[in-house]
Amino acid sequence: MEGFIIGLSLTILIVLLIIFILKTKEINRLTLELKKLNSEGKIEKLRLSLPNKNIENLIVEINTLIDDKRKMENIYKGKDMELREAIANMSHDLRTPLTSIMGYVYLLNDDKLDKEERKEYLKIIEKRSAVLNDLITNFYGLSRIQADQYEIKLEPVNLELVLGEIIAAFYETLDYKFGEPEINIEEGLGPVLADKQALNRIFTNLIENIIKHGEGEVKISLKKKNKYIVMEFSNKAEDLESKDVNRIFEKFFTKDRMRTGQNTGLGLAIVKLLVEKQGQKIEAKKVGNRLVINIIWSLES
C-alpha cells in the first residue's frame, strides 16, 4: 500500500512537473513572440498552443492591445497621407498665381512697354494677387476651424435677413452670369441659434461656389418645415457626376482635376465645418441635372 502511495505521488509530481515545464515553455514562446513583434515592428496577434485559461485571458488582453495599436497606426498613416496631400495641393495652388505674378512683374521691367501694356499687366497682377489673397485666407480659415480656434458665438439670428443681405451683394453677378436667379424666402420664419459671422461665411462660400462651378438656373430658397428651417441652394451641374456629389465637401476636391490655382475646393469644406460647429446639418444630392445643397436649421425653442 505504501509503495502504491509513493508511486502515485511520484506520478502526480511528474505530471505537475510536465505541466509546469509546458506552461513555462509556452510563456517563454509567447515572450519571444512579443519580443520579435516589437523588434520587427510587426502587428500580429499571439496564438495559444496549449489550453490554459489564465494564459488565454492574458493573450486576449494582449491581442486587444495589438488591435488598438494596429488601428492607431492605420489612423496615423491616413493622417500622414492626408497631410502630405494637403501640403502638395496647397503648394500647387499657391504656386500657380504666384508664378503668374512673378512673370508679369518681370515683363514690367521692359522699358519698351507702352503705357497701355503696363496698365494691362498691372491689372492682371492685381487680379492674381486677389486670387492669392483668397487662397491664403481660405487656408488660414480652414486651419483655424479645424484646430478649434474659431470661436462660435450662438445667438438668436433671423436667417432671412442675413441671407437676403448676401444675395443682394452677389445678385448682379448671378444675374449677369446665369440670368435672374429664382429666390424664394419665406418671411417671419423665426430666429435660429447661430453665429452671424459664420453665417456670412457660409452663405458667401455657397454663392461663390455657384458662381465658379454653376451652369445656370440658380435657385435659392428658405422655408419652414415642421420644427426646422430648410435652406436650399441649387444650380445646374450637368458635368458633376453623381459619384462625386458626396465628395464636394472634401478639402481640395474639385470636379476639375486639372487645377488652375484659382479654386482649391476649400469653400464647401469650410461651409460644412461651420454648419456642423453650430450643431446643424448639411447635405448634398444630385437631382436630375442639378446639384442641390440643403442646410437644415433647428428653430430656437
C-alpha positions in Angstrom: 0.0 0.0 0.0 2.8 2.3 0.9 4.5 1.6 -2.4 1.3 2.4 -4.3 1.0 5.8 -2.5 4.7 6.6 -3.2 4.2 5.6 -6.9 1.0 7.7 -7.2 2.7 10.7 -5.6 5.6 10.4 -8.0 3.2 10.2 -10.9 1.3 13.3 -9.8 4.6 15.1 -9.2 5.9 14.1 -12.7 2.6 15.3 -14.3 2.7 18.6 -12.4 6.3 19.0 -13.4 5.5 18.3 -17.1 2.6 20.8 -16.9 4.9 23.4 -15.3 7.5 22.8 -17.9 4.9 23.1 -20.7 3.5 26.3 -19.2 7.0 27.7 -18.8 7.8 26.9 -22.4 4.5 28.4 -23.6 5.2 31.6 -21.6 8.8 31.7 -23.0 7.4 31.2 -26.5 4.9 34.0 -26.1 7.6 36.2 -24.6 9.9 35.5 -27.6 7.0 36.2 -30.0 6.3 39.6 -28.3 10.0 40.5 -28.5 10.1 39.6 -32.2 6.9 41.6 -32.9 8.4 44.6 -31.0 11.8 44.4 -32.7 10.4 43.9 -36.2 7.6 46.4 -35.8 5.0 43.8 -36.9 1.4 43.9 -35.6 0.3 40.3 -35.5 -1.9 38.6 -32.9 -0.5 36.0 -30.5 -1.8 32.4 -30.6 -2.0 29.9 -27.7 -0.7 26.4 -28.5 -1.7 24.9 -25.2 -5.1 25.1 -23.5 -4.8 27.3 -20.3 -7.5 29.6 -19.1 -5.2 32.1 -17.3 -2.7 32.4 -20.2 -5.7 32.5 -22.6 -7.1 35.5 -20.8 -3.7 37.2 -20.8 -3.4 36.6 -24.6 -6.9 38.1 -25.2 -5.8 41.3 -23.4 -2.5 41.4 -25.3 -4.3 40.9 -28.6 -6.7 43.7 -27.7 -3.7 46.0 -27.3 -2.3 44.8 -30.6 -5.6 45.6 -32.3 -5.6 49.1 -30.8 -2.0 49.6 -32.0 -2.9 48.4 -35.5 -5.9 50.9 -35.6 -3.7 53.7 -34.3 -1.1 53.0 -37.0 -3.7 53.0 -39.7 -5.1 56.3 -38.4 -1.6 57.8 -38.3 -0.8 56.6 -41.8 -4.1 58.0 -43.1 -3.5 61.4 -41.4 0.1 61.5 -42.6 -1.0 60.8 -46.2 -3.8 63.4 -45.9 -1.3 66.0 -44.6 1.2 65.2 -47.4 -1.6 65.6 -50.0 -2.8 68.8 -48.4 0.7 70.3 -48.4 1.1 69.3 -52.1 -2.2 70.8 -53.1 -1.5 74.0 -51.1 1.9 74.3 -52.7 0.4 73.9 -56.2 -2.5 76.2 -55.6 -0.2 79.0 -54.2 2.5 78.5 -56.8 0.2 79.0 -59.8 -0.9 82.6 -59.2 2.5 83.4 -57.6 4.3 82.3 -60.8 1.9 84.3 -62.9 2.5 87.4 -60.8 6.3 87.0 -61.0 6.0 86.6 -64.8 4.2 89.9 -65.2 6.5 91.7 -62.8 9.4 90.6 -65.0 7.6 91.9 -68.1 7.0 95.2 -66.4 10.8 95.7 -66.2 10.8 96.0 -70.0 11.5 99.7 -70.8 9.9 99.3 -74.2 6.4 98.7 -72.8 3.9 101.4 -73.6 1.5 102.9 -71.1 -1.5 100.7 -72.1 0.5 97.5 -71.9 1.9 98.5 -68.5 -1.6 99.3 -67.3 -2.9 95.9 -68.5 -0.1 94.0 -66.8 -0.8 95.8 -63.5 -4.4 94.9 -63.7 -3.5 91.2 -64.2 -1.1 91.4 -61.3 -3.9 92.9 -59.2 -6.3 90.1 -60.1 -3.7 87.4 -59.5 -2.9 89.0 -56.1 -6.5 88.9 -55.1 -6.7 85.2 -56.0 -3.6 84.6 -53.9 -5.0 86.5 -51.0 -8.3 84.5 -51.2 -6.3 81.2 -51.2 -4.3 82.2 -48.2 -7.4 83.4 -46.4 -9.1 80.1 -47.1 -6.1 78.0 -45.9 -5.8 80.1 -42.8 -9.6 80.0 -42.1 -9.8 76.2 -42.5 -6.8 75.6 -40.3 -8.3 77.8 -37.5 -11.7 76.0 -37.7 -10.1 72.5 -37.7 -7.8 73.5 -34.7 -10.9 74.7 -32.8 -9.5 78.3 -32.8 -12.6 79.6 -34.5 -15.0 80.7 -31.7 -18.7 80.1 -32.3 -21.0 82.6 -30.6 -24.5 81.4 -30.8 -27.3 84.0 -30.6 -30.8 84.4 -32.0 -30.5 85.3 -35.7 -33.1 85.8 -38.5 -31.8 83.7 -41.4 -33.9 85.6 -44.0 -32.2 88.9 -43.1 -28.6 87.6 -43.2 -29.2 85.5 -46.4 -31.0 88.5 -48.0 -28.0 90.7 -47.5 -25.6 88.2 -49.0 -27.9 87.6 -52.0 -28.1 91.3 -52.6 -24.3 91.6 -52.6 -24.0 88.9 -55.3 -27.3 89.5 -57.2 -25.8 91.5 -60.1 -23.0 88.8 -60.7 -25.5 86.0 -60.6 -27.9 87.8 -63.0 -25.0 88.6 -65.4 -23.6 85.1 -65.5 -26.8 82.9 -65.3 -29.8 85.2 -65.8 -32.1 86.2 -63.0 -31.9 83.8 -60.0 -35.0 82.3 -58.6 -35.2 83.5 -54.9 -37.9 82.2 -52.6 -37.5 83.3 -49.0 -40.4 83.0 -46.5 -40.9 85.8 -44.1 -41.5 85.5 -40.4 -39.7 82.2 -40.0 -38.5 83.0 -36.5 -34.9 83.1 -35.2 -32.4 80.3 -35.0 -29.4 80.0 -32.7 -26.4 80.7 -35.0 -23.2 82.7 -35.2 -23.8 85.6 -37.6 -20.2 85.9 -38.7 -20.1 82.1 -39.5 -23.5 82.5 -41.4 -22.0 85.3 -43.6 -19.1 83.0 -44.4 -21.4 80.0 -45.2 -23.7 81.9 -47.5 -20.9 83.7 -49.2 -19.0 80.5 -49.9 -22.1 78.7 -51.2 -22.9 81.5 -53.6 -19.3 81.9 -54.7 -19.3 78.1 -55.4 -22.3 78.5 -57.6 -20.6 81.4 -59.5 -17.4 79.4 -60.0 -19.0 76.0 -60.9 -22.7 76.5 -61.6 -24.0 76.0 -65.1 -27.2 78.1 -64.8 -30.8 78.2 -63.4 -29.8 79.3 -59.9 -32.4 78.7 -57.2 -32.1 79.7 -53.5 -34.9 79.1 -51.1 -35.6 79.4 -47.3 -38.7 77.6 -46.0 -40.1 76.4 -42.7 -40.7 72.6 -42.4 -42.1 71.4 -39.1 -39.6 72.5 -36.4 -36.9 73.2 -38.9 -35.9 75.8 -41.4 -34.6 74.3 -44.7 -32.3 76.3 -46.8 -31.7 75.2 -50.3 -29.1 76.3 -52.9 -29.3 74.6 -56.3 -28.0 75.1 -59.8 -27.5 73.2 -63.0 -24.4 70.9 -62.7 -24.5 68.5 -65.6 -20.7 68.0 -65.5 -20.8 66.9 -61.9 -21.0 63.1 -61.7 -23.4 61.5 -59.1 -20.5 59.6 -57.6 -18.7 62.9 -56.8 -21.6 64.5 -55.0 -20.7 63.1 -51.6 -17.1 64.4 -52.1 -17.9 68.0 -52.7 -17.3 68.8 -49.0 -13.9 67.2 -49.0 -10.9 69.5 -48.7 -9.2 70.2 -52.1 -11.9 68.3 -54.1 -12.9 69.9 -57.3 -14.7 68.4 -60.3 -11.9 69.9 -62.5 -9.0 67.6 -61.9 -6.7 70.0 -63.8 -6.3 72.5 -61.0 -5.8 76.1 -62.1 -4.8 77.6 -58.8 -8.0 79.7 -58.7 -10.0 77.1 -57.0 -8.9 74.9 -54.1 -12.2 73.2 -53.2 -11.9 74.6 -49.7 -15.0 76.8 -49.8 -17.5 74.0 -49.3 -15.3 72.2 -46.8 -15.3 75.4 -44.7 -19.1 75.6 -45.1 -19.6 72.0 -43.8 -17.3 72.6 -40.8 -19.1 75.8 -39.8 -22.6 74.4 -40.2 -21.7 71.4 -38.0 -19.9 73.5 -35.4 -23.2 75.3 -34.9 -24.9 71.9 -34.4 -26.8 71.9 -37.7 -26.9 69.5 -40.7 -25.8 70.0 -44.3 -26.3 67.5 -47.2 -25.8 67.5 -51.0 -27.6 65.5 -53.7 -27.9 65.3 -57.4 -31.5 65.7 -58.6 -31.6 65.2 -62.4 -29.0 67.6 -63.8 -29.0 69.8 -60.7 -26.8 70.0 -57.6 -28.9 70.6 -54.5 -27.3 71.6 -51.2 -29.6 71.7 -48.2 -28.9 73.1 -44.7 -31.3 72.1 -42.0 -31.6 74.6 -39.1 -33.3 73.8 -35.8 -35.7 76.6 -34.8 -34.9 78.3 -31.5 -37.1 76.7 -28.9 
